């Protein structure tokens, strides 16, 4: 599956970008989200822009989970079982 793009957090749930690929994907997500949201707001109104936001978030989360170095779960740092 290649090198991971994201590293799981030591405390809590989730992951953060790891290396250039993770940061590039995160930056691309933000830029595409802003461009598509702005475009949809111009042509379809606020409702169309608001409805696409959850779709972008879900896609980002799925890809981040698939490209993480370990499974996502709640972590307690050094006290993690």
N, C-alpha and C positions, 0 to 999 in steps of 0.2 A: 504494500500500500504506500510505500515511500516514506519520506520524512514527515513527521507530524507538523502541522501548521499551528497548533494550539497546545498549550500546556495546562493541565488541570491545576486548580488552585490548591494551596496547602490548607487554607481555612475556608469553609463554606462550600458552595456549590458552583460549578461552572469552570470556565477556562479563560485564559488570556492569550493573545497572540504570541507566537514563539518564532522568532526569525523573520526574515523578509517576506516569506510567502504568507504567513498569518497576518502581518501588518498590511501587506498589499491587498489581501482579500478583504480585510476590515475597511480599509480606505475605499476600495472599490464599492463595497456595500453601501457606505455612507454617501458617496458621490452618486451612484446610480439611484439610490433612494431619494436623494434631493432632486435630481433631474427628473425622474419619473413622477415624483410627487408634485413638483412645480408644473410639469407639463399637463398632468391630469387635472390639476387645479384650474389651469387656464381653459382647457377644453371641456372638462366634465364637472367642474365645481368641486367644492370641498368634500362632498360625500364620496366621490370616486377616489380622490386622493386618500381619504381616511380609510377606505376599504382595502386599498392595496398595501397599506402599512403592515397589517398583521401577516400578510402573505410574505412580504420581504423578511420580516422578523423570523418567521417559521423556517424559511429557506436558509437563512443565515445560521440559525441554531442547529438545524440538521447537518449542514456541512461542517460546522465547527465541532459537533460531536463526533462525526465520522473521521475528521482529520485531527483529533486530539491524541495525545500520547498515552492516555489511560482512560478507562470508563469514568463517566461523570457520576459522582455521588457526593453526599455531604462528607466533608473532611474536617478533622479537629487538629490539624497540624501534627506536632510531635506525639500527641496523645491518641492519634488515630489507630484504631485496632487493625 
